[in-house]
Amino acid sequence: MLQVAFVDSQLRADRPVVARIVQSETISYEEVLAFMAKGVVISETDITAVLTNLADTLVHFLVKGKRVQTPFGTFSVHLRHPGVDADERTVSTDYLALRVRPTSAVADELKRNLQVSVVDAPPAQTPLIYSVANMDNKESVDKGQPGEILHLTGSRLSFDAQETNQGVFFIDSQDKEFRAQVYSRTGSSFIDCKIPTVAAGDYTLEVRTQSTKTLKSGTYKSPITVVAAGQP
């Protein structure tokens, strides 16, 4: 499921609202290898050797300014120049961009299998939590121990830390609330907070903000499971 958020654009007056894909997680190279090795007689070691050789081959031709065709798409190198004065004629690889143009077969397969869900659209103004990652234990999904850091990604997550009715809250099955300590916050899209010292169990994760006179809240789609120290 591909999540899409419609957000206000400050750069395009003709289209004040643009669509943005919400990237919820990153698949590791080890997960890619394990998936590719399913149902085939080739080992993960052999697959690694082939992929490494493919990467080296791509670099070999791309640095020569060539486009490289593969069964799944064509690779090419571009420079995204930021714009300079009219009399300046210098470039650097600081703005290097690698582009992949998929084959029609791959593009058609993506279209057939891809499902899109709109998770945010103006004029909705409530805070939204797209994903939660445990920064102290990467293997933990939507769970953790008291004191571990959770990284929240979302939209409109800004709040006044001095106001106790705002912030990040863990709510148990009895509707008892526990306000989390915020470790850091970046803009309105990211929050790092500590799992509060609470009993083991499932908790609703909620962010509360107040940009006007009305208190607004956003709830994460999945419960956060708090486990006792030392438990997996």
FENDA-V668625 format. One record per helix or strand of 2 or more residues. SS is the DSSP state (@ for helix, = for strand). FROM is the first residue (numbers start at 1). TO is the last residue. If there is no record, write none. Layout:
((SS & FROM & TO) (SS & FROM & TO))
//
This chain:
((= & 2 & 8) (= & 17 & 22) (@ & 29 & 36) (@ & 44 & 62) (= & 68 & 70) (= & 73 & 79) (@ & 93 & 95) (= & 96 & 102) (@ & 104 & 113) (= & 116 & 120) (= & 128 & 134) (= & 143 & 145) (= & 149 & 155) (= & 167 & 171) (= & 177 & 179) (= & 182 & 186) (= & 190 & 194) (= & 201 & 209) (= & 216 & 219) (= & 224 & 227))
//
